Amino acid sequence: MNYRRLRLLAPLATTLYNLLLAYVLYFIARITFLLENWSYFSANLTGGHLLEMLGGGLMFDTSAIMVTNSLYIVMMLLPLHQVVTKPVYQKICRGLFLTVNGLALAMNLCDAVYFQFTMRRTTTTVFDEFSNEGNLGSIFLTETFRHFYLLILFVLLLWCTYRLYRKVATNRNNEFRLWHYNVASLLSLLLIAPFVVAGIRGGFTSAVRPITISNANQYVNRPTEAALVLNTPFSLYRTIGKAVFVVPNYYSDEQEMAAIYNPIHVPNDSVPMTKKNVVVLIVESFGREYIGALNKTLENGRYHGYTPCVDSLIAKSITFSHSYCNGRKSIDGMPSILSSIPMFVEPFFLTPASMNHVDGIASLLAGEGYQTAFFHGAQRGSMGFQAFARSTGFQNYYGREDYDADKRFGGDDDFDGMWAIWDEPFLQYYATKMSEMKEPFMTAVFTASSHHPFAIPEKYKQRFPEESLEIHKCIRYTDMAIGKFFETVSREPWFKNTIFVLTSDHTNMSDHAEYQTDLGGFCSPIIIYEPGREPQVLDKIAQQIDILPTVMGMLHYPKPFFGFGIDLLNTPAEDTWAVNYMGGIYQYVKHGHVLQFDGQSTRGIYALSDSLMKHNLMEDGRWKTEDGKNIQPQMERELKAIIQQYMERMTQDRLR
């Protein structure tokens, strides 16, 4: 072999070498992602399983690298050697390579921080989610300072990539004729093209479909781990223009499916409607973990929590032994709580189905003569809340601008500088405005102070110092604000004629292993307070989408209505359930177990009592309950009916 002629393949070798640098960047970003979120992945993590996930991640990295660097590959192997070897052309190629892979590195490092709020990789819906926010620059700057070490890592890696980058060598001393190089480059381009296509698709064979986000689940033991296998550029480009809702064909008989699960609620009594006021408090990031009264078994009963005011409210309220949110973002919480619509696949707000005809607590009660209003201390349009509130029957919306215009309050001096009016003054504003409404009324408020970047008013920094998690001081502040709110409204004449519901939009930062599992990350409080009603702790499974049916049941609403949840107070404990979705996996909680289902088959079954989710009963071959009953087929049958009802109604505009 004439090794001298192998130098004709120098452009191909140089291209492959530089692409290897991109792989190194992705690998370091994945390790950084793991270390930044170690508490979410460390449980039961073995060396073998980590290697399995890293191996799976290589496939997704290949797809992302091939897609984002396809133009670079063509430019490097362009069969015009007299152009390709020009210094200016090579500078352009290097600039393109550093820009594309620098952006990919930045996305992956940013997601290492954002993951703890969403428990998944970012998709294209993030652009719609924050399209109405004007403070993203300050948020990004704040996070850059808070995670300065990631910025240092980014600069260091990009500098190393710049230094290690190789350019295509020139034809020294006219060693070969130009057409030799051009033919070699063309052959190299033809040679590498099938590998690029296969890399993008995830394999060579014709039977291989282009890989999607859900393919990450084949390398993981828990849905949370899928984020470690994926990378952010892949998650972004694979969700561009994709259909969100795909109707499965689990049931061909509509009646059979409805017999298993039907989201249409029909009144089962003839009691006249009781037109009590309804007040719903959606408290930002107010996870069940922070509430002492709901965690009496933690730390051998020594866990006191951060919510003395809410603890005292719970002592007078109805709560549930198990309660969950149906999503991991604020925009998931509103549809779940107010319209009984869970988050499946993507946030309802951000899908075409958001244009469907949708009812909610507000529209149903407005039809019965209620005045309705929604309150959110951020600027109008923030998070799309105003649009959703209006579409679901809220007659009035009160935001930051309305608060500023009310001379009885502090105006923009009470703005937190980032998101909204501080909770303490805004909840007092909320109480005041409700007292000006005509009864019966239905209102909801969405608080903001326990939101990232986790700040509290200056005057409370001594009273609520930093604790083990930076959110804890915010939880204490918001708890105090809730306590003052109830002090105020308890003096109002309408107070005793009101049903109060308190829940969170989603969960947030965690320092207890029980709340860092696939299911624990969805543990939210559901507190129903009706003055004069006997308090209870019901041994039932509750979820956000149950709030609407439960409130309608308490009011004895006389008409059929739509809602994916159930009436908790009129449903036997054994028939209560919860469902949520994360990373391509549906989690279904019922019959004392948690079933994880990928849309086609069951991936895991855990006893609900296994709070750390350490024992996958499928792995142990124990698919039966203690009484010997095989629960997997029954749980699958029920969950499939829920999924198909959801997908059909979303795509057919049948949400009422």
SELO-968306 format. One line per 3 residues: number of its first residue (from 1); their letters; for each residue x, y, z of C-alpha. Coordinates in Angstrom, 2 decimals, padded with zeros to 5 digits, always signed. Each point is the difference from the previous one (the first is absolute). Layout:
N
NUM) a) X:Y:Z; ...
This chain:
656
1) mny) +000.00:+000.00:+000.00; +001.26:+003.47:-000.85; -000.33:+001.70:+003.37
4) rrl) +000.98:+003.28:-001.62; -003.31:-000.01:-001.85; -001.94:-000.47:+003.22
7) rll) +000.68:+003.68:+000.58; -002.67:+000.59:-002.62; -002.44:-000.94:+002.77
10) apl) +001.30:+002.77:+002.25; -003.23:+002.04:-000.32; -002.06:-003.00:+001.15
13) att) +002.40:-000.78:+002.85; -000.02:+003.65:+001.10; -003.80:+000.12:-000.08
16) lyn) -000.31:-003.18:+002.06; +002.55:+001.29:+002.50; -001.94:+003.23:+000.50
19) lll) -003.28:-001.86:+000.32; +001.65:-002.04:+002.74; +000.51:+003.28:+001.87
22) ayv) -003.76:+000.55:-000.20; -000.57:-003.43:+001.56; +002.34:+000.93:+002.84
25) lyf) -001.99:+003.21:+000.61; -003.27:-001.96:+000.17; +001.53:-002.57:+002.33
28) iar) +001.35:+002.62:+002.41; -003.37:+001.79:-000.08; -001.77:-003.26:+000.89
31) itf) +002.33:-000.68:+002.93; -000.56:+003.58:+001.16; -003.76:-000.56:-000.29
34) lle) +000.33:-003.09:+002.17; +002.10:+001.70:+002.66; -002.16:+003.13:+000.11
37) nws) -003.07:-002.17:+000.63; +001.68:-002.83:+001.88; -002.75:-000.42:+002.61
40) yfs) -002.54:-000.78:-002.73; +002.09:-002.76:-001.57; +002.13:-001.46:+002.78
43) anl) -002.65:-002.30:+001.52; +000.86:-003.60:-000.94; +002.46:+001.23:-002.65
46) tgg) +002.59:-002.65:-000.79; +003.07:+000.21:-002.17; -001.50:-002.43:-002.49
49) hll) -003.23:+001.93:-000.33; +001.86:+003.29:-000.37; +002.00:-001.50:-002.85
52) eml) -003.24:-001.21:-001.57; -001.46:+003.52:+000.10; +003.20:+001.58:-001.29
55) ggg) +000.00:-002.52:-002.84; -003.58:+000.88:-000.83; +000.87:+003.68:+000.20
58) lmf) +002.64:-000.55:-002.69; -002.76:-000.85:-002.49; -001.90:+003.21:+000.75
61) dts) +003.21:+002.02:-000.06; +000.82:-001.44:-003.40; -003.40:+001.04:-001.33
64) aim) +000.34:+003.53:+001.36; +003.61:+000.40:-001.17; -000.80:-001.24:-003.50
67) vtn) -002.99:+002.32:-000.33; +001.66:+003.10:+001.35; +003.30:-000.58:-001.82
70) sly) -001.33:-001.17:-003.37; +000.80:+003.31:-001.71; +003.46:+000.00:+001.54
73) ivm) +000.68:-003.53:-001.31; -001.01:+000.99:-003.53; +002.14:+003.14:+000.11
76) mll) +003.04:-001.93:+001.21; -000.33:-002.69:-002.68; -000.99:+002.26:-002.85
79) plh) +001.81:-001.33:-003.11; +001.60:+003.37:-000.79; +003.39:-000.29:+001.62
82) qvv) +001.23:+003.33:-001.30; -002.85:+001.62:+001.98; -000.10:-002.25:+003.06
85) tkp) +003.67:+000.53:+000.84; -000.21:+003.79:-000.10; +000.73:+001.49:+003.46
88) vyq) -003.14:+002.15:-000.08; -002.19:-003.00:-000.89; +001.51:-002.05:+002.81
91) kic) -000.65:+002.84:+002.45; -003.63:-000.01:-001.07; -000.19:-003.77:+000.55
94) rgl) +001.58:+000.31:+003.44; -002.35:+002.84:+000.89; -003.01:-002.07:-001.07
97) flt) +001.20:-003.01:+001.99; +000.64:+002.01:+003.16; -003.32:+001.86:-000.28
100) vng) -002.14:-003.08:-000.56; +001.64:-002.15:+002.64; +000.40:+002.91:+002.40
103) lal) -003.77:+000.57:-000.16; -000.60:-003.71:+000.54; +002.32:+000.05:+003.02
106) amn) -001.76:+003.07:+001.41; -003.42:-001.68:-000.40; +001.15:-003.12:+001.81
109) lcd) +001.56:+001.95:+002.87; -003.06:+002.22:+000.37; -002.22:-003.07:+000.15
112) avy) +002.16:-001.38:+002.80; -001.47:+002.84:+002.09; -003.52:+000.09:-001.47
115) fqf) -000.51:-003.76:+000.43; -000.71:+000.20:+003.73; -003.08:+002.09:-000.77
118) tmr) -001.41:-002.15:-002.83; +001.52:-003.47:+000.53; +000.55:-000.34:-003.75
121) rtt) +002.03:+001.38:-002.90; -001.22:+003.23:-001.55; -002.08:-000.25:-003.18
124) ttv) -001.14:+002.63:-002.51; -003.04:+000.84:+002.11; +002.33:+002.02:+002.22
127) fde) -000.10:+002.80:-002.59; -003.78:+000.25:+000.26; +000.09:-000.40:+003.76
130) fsn) +002.06:+003.13:+000.54; -001.08:+001.97:-003.08; -001.88:+002.56:+002.10
133) egn) +002.70:+000.57:+002.60; +002.05:+003.18:-000.08; +002.40:-000.92:+002.79
136) lgs) +001.85:-002.91:-001.56; +003.20:+002.01:-000.33; +000.16:+000.75:+003.71
139) ifl) -000.89:-003.60:+000.86; +002.75:-001.33:-002.23; +002.50:+002.49:+001.41
142) tet) -000.96:-000.94:+003.56; +000.45:-003.70:-000.71; +003.33:+000.66:-001.69
145) frh) +001.31:+001.58:+003.19; -001.52:-002.74:+002.16; +001.60:-002.72:-002.11
148) fyl) +003.19:+001.85:-000.95; +001.93:-003.27:+000.02; -002.02:-001.19:-003.00
151) lil) +000.87:+003.20:-001.83; +003.69:-000.58:+000.81; -000.33:-003.59:-001.24
154) fvl) -001.67:+001.20:-003.20; +002.75:+002.53:-000.76; +002.74:-002.51:+000.84
157) llw) -001.47:-002.72:-002.22; -000.55:+002.38:-002.89; +003.57:+001.29:+000.30
160) cty) +001.36:-003.56:+000.07; -002.09:-000.86:-003.06; +001.38:+003.04:-001.78
163) rly) +003.55:-001.01:+000.82; -000.46:-003.66:-000.90; -001.87:+000.67:-003.23
166) rkv) +001.79:-001.10:-003.17; -000.11:+001.61:-003.45; +000.29:-001.77:-003.37
169) atn) +003.62:-000.12:-001.11; +001.03:+001.63:-003.28; +001.50:-001.83:-002.97
172) rnn) +003.59:+000.54:+000.96; +002.49:+000.35:-002.88; -002.79:-001.01:-002.39
175) efr) +000.37:-003.58:+001.22; -003.18:-001.02:-001.84; -002.00:+001.42:-002.79
178) lwh) -003.11:+001.88:+001.08; -002.36:-002.43:-001.66; +001.46:-002.78:+002.16
181) ynv) -001.08:+001.91:+003.12; -003.36:+000.83:-001.46; -000.78:-003.61:-000.89
184) asl) +001.20:-001.13:+003.42; -002.19:+002.61:+001.72; -003.03:-000.97:-002.09
187) lsl) +000.52:-003.67:+000.82; +000.43:+000.92:+003.68; -003.27:+001.94:-000.09
190) lli) -001.79:-002.94:-001.63; +001.56:-002.36:+002.51; -000.98:+001.97:+003.09
193) apf) -003.54:+000.91:-001.17; -001.60:-003.37:+000.90; +001.60:+000.14:+003.45
196) vva) -001.37:+003.50:+000.56; -003.50:-001.10:-001.01; +000.23:-003.13:+002.15
199) gir) +001.26:+002.08:+002.91; -002.94:+002.36:-000.28; -002.50:-002.87:-000.23
202) ggf) +001.58:-002.05:+002.78; +001.06:-003.01:-002.10; +000.69:-001.42:-003.44
205) tsa) -002.78:-002.50:-000.66; -003.16:+000.97:-001.84; -001.99:-001.33:+002.95
208) vrp) +001.41:+002.78:+002.19; -002.32:+002.96:+000.33; +001.60:+003.35:+000.77
211) iti) +000.57:+000.00:+003.74; -002.15:+002.26:+002.15; +000.09:+001.18:+003.58
214) sna) -001.92:-003.08:+001.16; +002.80:-002.30:-001.21; +002.06:+001.12:+002.98
217) nqy) -002.18:-002.13:+002.25; +001.59:-003.21:-001.28; +003.19:+000.91:+001.86
220) vnr) -001.47:+001.06:+003.34; -001.53:-001.58:+003.08; -001.98:+003.10:+000.98
223) pte) -001.65:+002.68:-002.19; +002.03:+002.72:+001.71; +003.18:-001.57:-001.38
226) aal) -001.10:+000.61:-003.60; +001.22:+003.60:+000.34; +003.52:-001.32:+000.63
229) vln) -000.07:-002.11:-003.16; -001.34:+002.82:-002.18; +001.66:+003.27:-000.91
232) tpf) -001.70:+003.36:-000.43; +000.75:+000.69:-003.70; -001.54:-003.38:-000.88
235) sly) -003.09:+000.68:+002.14; -000.44:+003.38:-001.66; +000.33:-000.99:-003.65
238) rti) -001.99:-003.24:+000.39; -003.02:+001.95:+001.29; -000.10:+002.64:-002.74
241) gka) -003.38:-000.17:-001.74; -000.86:-003.41:+001.46; -003.57:-001.08:+000.67
244) vfv) -000.46:+000.08:+003.75; -003.02:-002.26:+000.38; -000.17:-003.36:-001.78
247) vpn) -003.14:-002.06:+000.55; +000.82:-003.61:+000.96; -002.21:-002.89:-001.02
250) yys) -000.29:-001.78:+003.32; -003.80:-000.21:-000.28; -002.03:-000.22:-003.18
253) deq) -003.27:-000.10:+001.92; -000.89:+003.44:+001.40; -002.48:-001.48:+002.46
256) ema) +002.53:-002.46:+001.36; +002.47:+002.81:+000.59; -002.64:+002.23:+001.64
259) aiy) -001.00:-002.86:+002.28; +003.57:-000.13:+001.29; +000.54:+003.77:+000.16
262) npi) -002.28:+002.89:-000.91; +000.89:+003.67:+000.65; -003.63:+001.12:-000.19
265) hvp) -001.42:+000.54:+003.49; -003.73:-000.42:+000.53; -001.66:+001.19:+003.25
268) nds) -000.89:-002.96:+002.22; -002.30:+001.77:+002.43; -002.96:+002.38:-000.12
271) vpm) +001.18:+002.33:+002.77; -000.50:+003.65:-000.99; +003.19:+001.85:-000.89
274) tkk) +001.71:+001.75:+002.92; +001.40:+003.24:-001.37; +002.98:+000.45:+002.24
277) nvv) +002.91:+002.19:-001.03; +003.04:-001.86:-001.34; +003.54:+001.28:+000.58
280) vli) +002.99:-001.85:-001.49; +003.54:+000.85:+001.09; +002.67:-001.30:-002.38
283) ves) +003.25:+000.47:+001.88; +003.20:+000.12:-002.02; +002.33:-003.00:+000.62
286) fgr) -001.75:-000.82:+003.29; +000.86:-003.69:-000.04; -001.34:-002.47:+002.55
289) eyi) +003.55:-000.53:+001.25; +000.15:+003.40:+001.70; -003.18:-000.42:+002.05
292) gal) +000.61:-001.39:+003.48; -003.59:-001.14:+000.58; +000.21:-002.24:-003.07
295) nkt) +003.34:-001.56:+000.93; -000.45:-001.32:+003.50; +001.75:-003.25:-000.90
298) len) +003.15:+001.67:-001.34; +003.10:+000.05:+002.17; -001.70:-002.23:+002.57
301) gry) -002.65:+002.60:+000.66; +002.49:+002.82:+000.59; -000.68:+001.73:-003.32
304) hgy) -001.68:+003.32:+000.78; -000.04:+001.55:-003.45; -000.02:+003.62:-001.04
307) tpc) -003.73:+000.80:+000.03; -001.42:+000.65:+003.49; -002.90:+002.01:-001.41
310) vds) -001.02:-002.62:-002.54; +000.47:-002.67:+002.68; -002.63:+001.74:+002.10
313) lia) -002.28:+000.22:-003.03; +000.42:-003.74:-000.63; -001.17:-000.69:+003.56
316) ksi) -003.38:+001.40:-001.10; -000.09:-001.43:-003.52; -000.45:-003.10:-002.11
319) tfs) +003.29:-001.45:-001.24; +001.06:-003.29:-001.59; +002.57:-002.64:+000.81
322) hsy) +001.37:+000.23:-003.54; -000.30:+003.09:-002.19; +001.68:+000.92:-003.27
325) cng) +000.33:+002.67:-002.63; -000.52:-000.94:-003.63; +002.99:+001.84:-001.48
328) rks) +003.33:+001.55:+000.80; -000.52:+003.57:-001.25; -002.19:+002.94:+000.94
331) idg) -001.74:-000.20:-003.35; -000.90:-003.61:+000.79; -001.60:+000.95:+003.31
334) mps) -002.70:+002.39:-001.23; -001.74:-002.40:-002.43; +000.27:-002.86:+002.51
337) ils) -001.42:+001.94:+002.93; -002.58:+002.22:-001.68; -001.11:-002.14:-002.97
340) sip) +000.85:-003.57:+001.07; +002.42:-000.48:-002.92; +003.28:-001.79:+000.83
343) mfv) +003.26:+000.49:-001.87; +000.67:-002.81:-002.45; +002.98:+000.28:-002.38
346) epf) +000.16:+003.83:-000.04; -001.60:+002.83:+001.99; -003.60:+000.49:-001.13
349) flt) +000.57:+003.78:-000.30; +002.60:-000.54:-002.71; -001.83:-002.45:-002.24
352) pas) -002.57:+000.59:-002.77; -002.59:-001.58:+002.33; +000.11:+003.19:+002.08
355) mnh) -002.29:+001.45:-002.69; -002.66:-002.60:+000.84; -003.19:+000.91:+001.83
358) vdg) +000.92:-000.48:+003.65; -002.06:+000.32:+003.15; +001.23:+000.46:+003.53
361) ias) -001.16:+000.79:+003.49; -000.45:+003.64:-001.03; -002.12:-000.58:-003.10
364) lla) -002.16:-002.66:+001.66; -000.76:+002.24:+002.97; -000.37:+003.14:-002.12
367) geg) -002.87:-001.83:-001.66; -001.63:-000.21:+003.42; +000.23:+003.73:+000.68
370) yqt) +003.42:+000.14:+001.64; +002.38:+002.94:-000.40; +003.44:-001.30:-000.95
373) aff) +003.48:+001.51:+000.14; +003.60:-001.15:-000.33; +002.91:+001.67:+001.80
376) hga) +003.69:-000.17:-000.86; +002.51:+002.59:+001.21; +002.09:-000.07:-003.18
379) qrg) -000.45:+002.22:-003.04; -002.97:-000.75:-002.22; +000.76:-002.75:-002.49
382) smg) +002.68:-001.61:+002.15; +000.21:-003.77:-000.48; -003.15:+000.12:-002.13
385) fqa) -002.14:-000.06:+003.16; -002.24:+002.86:-001.07; -000.89:-001.67:-003.31
388) far) -000.79:-003.30:+001.68; -002.00:+001.67:+002.77; -002.11:+001.81:-002.53
391) stg) -000.55:-003.09:-002.16; -001.23:-001.99:+003.01; -002.59:+002.46:+001.25
394) fqn) +001.71:+002.47:+002.31; -001.85:+003.26:-000.53; +002.74:+002.17:+001.49
397) yyg) +003.77:-000.19:+000.26; +002.07:+001.97:+002.50; +003.76:+000.26:-000.45
400) red) +002.91:+002.20:+000.91; -001.35:+002.98:-001.93; -003.30:-000.16:+001.89
403) yda) +001.79:-000.24:+003.33; +002.12:+003.04:-000.90; -003.11:+001.98:-000.89
406) dkr) -001.65:-000.64:+003.38; +001.11:+002.90:+002.23; -000.85:-001.97:+003.15
409) fgg) +003.09:-002.11:-000.53; +003.70:+000.55:-000.51; +000.08:-000.08:-003.77
412) ddd) +003.21:-000.94:-001.74; +001.96:+000.44:+003.23; -001.33:-003.49:+000.78
415) fdg) +001.38:-001.48:-003.23; +002.62:-002.66:+000.64; +002.17:+001.30:-002.83
418) mwa) -000.26:-003.17:-002.03; -003.39:-001.66:-000.25; -002.91:+001.49:+001.89
421) iwd) -001.36:+001.83:+003.03; +001.20:-001.54:+003.27; -002.45:-002.58:+001.39
424) epf) -000.79:+001.77:+003.27; -001.38:+003.23:-001.50; -001.53:-001.70:-003.04
427) lqy) -001.97:-002.49:+002.09; -001.33:+002.92:+002.04; -001.02:+001.66:-003.27
430) yat) -001.65:-003.27:-001.00; -001.97:-000.11:+003.27; -001.08:+003.63:-000.42
433) kms) -001.19:-000.43:-003.59; -002.02:-003.11:+000.88; -001.80:+001.95:+002.72
436) emk) -001.12:+002.40:-002.71; -001.49:-002.78:-002.13; -003.61:-001.05:+000.06
439) epf) -000.72:-003.44:+001.41; +000.14:-002.70:-001.07; +003.45:+000.34:-001.55
442) mta) +002.73:-002.29:-001.20; +003.59:+001.24:-000.01; +003.50:-001.41:-000.36
445) vft) +003.37:+001.50:+000.81; +003.42:-001.07:-001.22; +002.78:+001.08:+002.37
448) ass) +003.56:+000.71:-001.10; +002.46:+000.64:+002.83; +001.15:-003.60:+000.49
451) hhp) +001.27:+000.05:-003.59; +003.54:-000.03:-001.23; +002.26:+001.98:+000.63
454) fai) -001.29:-000.55:+003.57; +000.08:+003.49:+001.45; -002.01:+001.50:+002.85
457) pek) -000.62:+003.62:+001.01; +002.93:+001.70:+001.68; -001.90:+000.57:+003.24
460) ykq) -000.47:-003.76:+000.49; +003.56:-001.18:-000.62; +000.80:-000.15:+003.71
463) rfp) -003.27:-001.68:+000.86; +000.31:-002.61:-002.75; +003.75:-000.74:-000.41
466) ees) +001.56:-002.40:-002.48; -000.54:-003.67:+000.82; +001.04:-003.30:-001.55
469) lei) -001.69:+000.89:-003.30; -000.25:+003.53:-001.36; -003.73:-000.45:-000.60
472) hkc) -000.69:-000.64:+003.69; +000.10:+003.67:+001.00; -002.47:+000.74:-002.82
475) iry) -002.32:-002.75:+001.20; +000.06:+001.49:+003.50; -000.74:+003.46:-001.39
478) tdm) -002.87:-001.22:-002.18; -001.38:-002.06:+002.88; -000.07:+003.15:+002.12
481) aig) -001.78:+001.84:-002.84; -002.61:-002.78:-000.19; -000.50:+000.20:+003.76
484) kff) -000.61:+003.75:-000.19; -002.37:-000.54:-002.92; -002.17:-002.35:+002.03
487) etv) +000.11:+002.38:+002.97; -001.40:+002.72:-002.26; -002.70:-002.01:-001.77
490) sre) -001.15:-001.67:+003.23; -001.41:+003.39:+001.03; -002.05:+000.34:-003.19
493) pwf) -003.73:-000.82:-000.04; +000.42:-002.30:-003.00; +002.70:-002.14:+001.69
496) knt) -002.25:-002.66:+001.53; -001.83:-000.45:-003.29; +003.18:-000.89:-001.89
499) ifv) +001.89:-003.11:-001.08; +003.76:+000.57:-000.04; +002.36:-002.26:-001.95
502) lts) +003.76:+000.32:+000.37; +002.49:-001.83:-002.18; +003.28:+000.62:-001.81
505) dht) +000.58:+000.38:-003.70; +002.84:-002.53:+000.19; +002.82:-001.09:+002.28
508) nms) +003.51:+001.38:+000.15; +003.35:-000.44:+001.73; +000.32:-003.00:+002.29
511) dha) +002.28:-001.22:+002.77; -001.86:-003.20:+000.91; +000.52:-003.20:-001.98
514) eyq) -003.72:-000.85:+000.16; -000.74:+003.07:-002.11; +002.77:-000.53:-002.54
517) tdl) -001.46:-003.13:-001.57; -002.00:-000.19:-003.23; -003.22:+000.26:+002.01
520) ggf) +001.30:+002.10:+002.87; +000.70:+002.86:-002.38; -003.77:+000.35:-000.51
523) csp) -001.05:+000.14:+003.68; -002.10:+003.13:+000.47; -002.41:+000.92:+002.80
526) iii) -003.74:+000.02:-000.61; -001.72:+001.73:+002.91; -003.75:+000.63:+000.10
529) yep) -001.16:+002.39:+002.71; -003.69:+000.62:+000.54; -000.61:+002.00:+003.21
532) gre) -002.17:-002.01:+002.37; +000.71:-003.35:-001.66; +001.64:-002.76:+001.99
535) pqv) +003.71:-000.43:-000.87; +001.07:-003.34:-001.44; +003.07:-001.76:-001.30
538) ldk) -001.41:-002.31:-002.64; +001.93:-003.12:-000.93; -000.44:+000.71:-003.70
541) iaq) +002.06:+000.84:-003.07; -000.61:+003.59:-001.13; +001.27:+002.05:-002.93
544) qid) -000.46:+003.49:-001.37; -002.49:-001.03:-002.67; -002.30:-001.23:+002.79
547) ilp) -000.51:+003.53:+001.31; -002.62:+001.02:-002.56; -002.19:-003.12:+000.38
550) tvm) +000.36:+000.10:+003.78; -001.07:+003.64:+000.24; -002.92:-000.64:-002.34
553) gml) -001.03:-002.89:+002.22; +000.19:+002.13:+003.14; -002.26:+002.58:-001.65
556) hyp) -002.37:-002.71:-001.33; +000.43:+001.41:-003.50; -003.13:-001.21:-001.84
559) kpf) +001.25:-000.48:-003.59; +002.33:-002.41:-001.80; +003.52:+001.38:-000.45
562) fgf) +003.40:-001.01:-001.34; +003.09:-000.70:+002.08; +002.73:-002.62:-000.12
565) gid) +000.08:-000.28:+003.79; -002.45:-001.40:+002.57; -002.06:+001.25:+002.93
568) lln) +002.24:-000.89:+002.91; -002.63:+000.34:+002.70; -002.52:-002.26:-001.73
571) tpa) +002.35:-002.64:-001.38; +001.04:-003.07:+002.04; +003.65:-000.03:+000.99
574) edt) +000.74:-003.07:-002.12; -001.22:+001.82:-003.13; +002.14:+003.12:+000.43
577) wav) +003.04:+000.33:-002.23; +002.56:+002.41:-001.45; +001.86:+000.28:-003.28
580) nym) +002.92:+002.04:-001.29; +002.43:-000.02:-002.89; +003.75:+000.47:-000.23
583) ggi) +002.52:-000.77:-002.72; -002.25:-002.28:-002.04; -001.23:-001.94:+003.04
586) yqy) -003.48:+000.11:+001.53; -000.16:-000.62:+003.74; -003.28:-001.40:+001.30
589) vkh) -000.63:-000.19:+003.74; -002.76:-002.31:+001.18; -000.61:-003.27:+001.84
592) ghv) +002.89:+000.78:+002.37; +002.51:+000.00:-002.86; +001.70:+002.22:-002.57
595) lqf) +000.03:-001.25:-003.58; +002.42:+001.51:-002.54; -001.17:-000.43:-003.59
598) dgq) +001.72:+001.18:-003.21; -003.11:-000.08:-002.18; +000.60:-003.55:-001.16
601) str) +001.12:-002.03:+002.98; +000.53:+000.21:+003.74; +003.50:+001.02:+001.02
604) giy) -000.37:-000.29:+003.75; -002.35:-000.67:+002.92; +000.74:+001.27:+003.51
607) als) -001.87:-000.34:+003.25; -001.27:+003.40:+001.11; +001.46:-000.79:+003.41
610) dsl) +003.45:-000.23:-001.64; +000.56:+003.74:+000.42; +003.52:-000.10:-001.44
613) mkh) -001.14:-002.10:-002.99; +002.85:-002.46:+000.47; -001.79:-003.21:-000.88
616) nlm) -001.39:-000.36:-003.50; -002.40:-002.91:+000.48; +000.29:-000.90:-003.66
619) edg) +003.70:-000.57:+000.40; -000.67:-002.22:+002.98; -002.67:-001.88:-001.89
622) rwk) -002.53:+001.00:+002.65; -002.85:+001.52:-001.95; -002.59:-000.85:+002.58
625) ted) -001.40:+001.66:+003.07; +000.27:-001.63:+003.40; -003.31:-001.79:-000.55
628) gkn) +001.40:-001.58:-003.18; -001.91:+002.13:-002.52; +001.84:+000.92:-003.20
631) iqp) -000.55:+003.76:-000.20; +002.01:+000.77:-003.13; -002.70:-000.80:-002.62
634) qme) -002.65:+001.91:+001.94; +002.19:+003.09:+000.45; +001.07:-000.08:-003.65
637) rel) -003.62:-000.29:-001.14; -001.06:+002.99:+002.08; +002.98:+002.16:-000.98
640) kai) -000.46:-000.77:-003.70; -003.61:+001.18:+000.22; +001.12:+003.25:+001.64
643) iqq) +002.69:+000.60:-002.64; -002.28:-000.75:-002.96; -002.83:+002.15:+001.37
646) yme) +002.49:+002.82:+000.45; +001.52:-000.24:-003.46; -003.32:-000.40:-001.80
649) rmt) -001.61:+002.93:+001.77; +003.02:+002.23:-000.53; +000.13:-000.66:-003.73
652) qdr) -003.80:+000.08:-000.47; -000.73:+003.11:+002.09; -002.16:-001.87:+002.53
655) lr) +001.11:+001.57:+003.27; -003.43:+000.93:+001.24
